[in-house]
Amino acid sequence: MDTAEVIVSLLVVLIIIVSLLSNVLVLICFLYNPEIRKQVPGLFTLNLTFCNLLLTVSNMPLTLVGLVNKVQPGGEGFCHIIGFLDTFLTTNSMLSMAALSIDRWIAVVFPLSYHSKMRHRDAAIVLVYTWAHSMSFSTVAACLSWTGYHELYASCTLCNARANNSRTQFVAFTVVFHSLTFLMSLIVLCVTYLKVLKVARFHCKRIEVITMQTLVLLVDIHPSVRQQCLEEQRRRRQRATKKISTFIGTFVLCFAPYVITRILELFPAVPINPHWGLLSKCLAYSKAACDPFAYSLLRHQYRKTCADIVNRMLKRSALNASGQGRGNHVVQTVD
């Protein structure tokens, strides 16, 4: 292994650890807090967490094995199954992010009718579509033997292992697959979140106008208080922009290099550096480690739930220690 491969291997190990711990923590918060379970977006978050966890424990370790040993992990049949999972889970996670963006768009643009437009039944229908969409492409690829070990990515994933007689069909399938997964999800994310940002900025401007009118009326207000109010308005605008930039930015940064590499790979005349292939796959894997923070753990409700869990554990530990101390004291007294 050269230096670049060692760095990529360490990066994969880091992604596995962060993804596993963060997604398990999201799952614990979901099971612990009944308020999170009642919310409709919780279904999309749960589906996304399930996909990320399964990808972390199944595909990522085998990619690490393929990267270190430079051979296919397991037999042909096993690699076909892992390639099927890679296609299914990646597609499902992309569509789950698109579903979360649609949910946020409805909640912000139509706040009064949100509960009638997005119910648990509606969320379940959306999830059925995401599973059917993901399953259809994965099944077609598996049935046509278009999953297997790909040396460029050291992974069991989409690849045309058969002769050139199926090359045209594989090219068409790859283009359609990425168009209806990555490109479609990206368009949905951009359209919905930009609409959300537009509404958020409109409301911020209205609040700013009201605040300025109030500050004008309060002539005796201290200048520092006036400045604090203006700073809060500025932070509110920046907060909305930062959140939406995070959602769209992480999606593009993590998935776009891998998808573009898969498209370029269809042209035999275009050379692709093996190190770039491995790095693009790592970037795609890193989305599973980013999602828990972008969609869950940085939100106030999840932070509060994590704090409650930690406090409950510490309180239980303190009670156990106190009980042990009393017991030892009683034993010493008897002795």
Sequence and secondary structure as in RCSB ss.txt:
>XXXX:A:sequence
MDTAEVIVSLLVVLIIIVSLLSNVLVLICFLYNPEIRKQVPGLFTLNLTFCNLLLTVSNMPLTLVGLVNKVQPGG
EGFCHIIGFLDTFLTTNSMLSMAALSIDRWIAVVFPLSYHSKMRHRDAAIVLVYTWAHSMSFSTVAACLSWTGYH
ELYASCTLCNARANNSRTQFVAFTVVFHSLTFLMSLIVLCVTYLKVLKVARFHCKRIEVITMQTLVLLVDIHPSV
RQQCLEEQRRRRQRATKKISTFIGTFVLCFAPYVITRILELFPAVPINPHWGLLSKCLAYSKAACDPFAYSLLRH
QYRKTCADIVNRMLKRSALNASGQGRGNHVVQTVD
>XXXX:A:secstr
  HHHHHHHHHHHHHHHHHHHHHHHHHHHHHH HHHHHSTHHHHHHHHHHHHHHHHHHHHHHHHHHHHH S SS 
HHHHHHHHHHHHHHHHHHHHHHHHHHHHHHHHHHSSTTHHHHS HHHHHHHHHHHHHHHHHHHHHHHHTT EEEE
TTTTEEEE   S GGGHHHHHHHHHHHHIIIIIHHHHHHHHHHHHHHHHHHHHHHHHHHHHHHHHHH TTS HHH
HHHHHHHHHHHHHHHHHHHHHHHHHHHHHHHHHHHHHHHTT TTS   HHHHHHHHHHHHHHHHHHHIIIIITSH
HHHHHHHHHHHHHHHHHHHHHHHHHHHHHHHHHH 
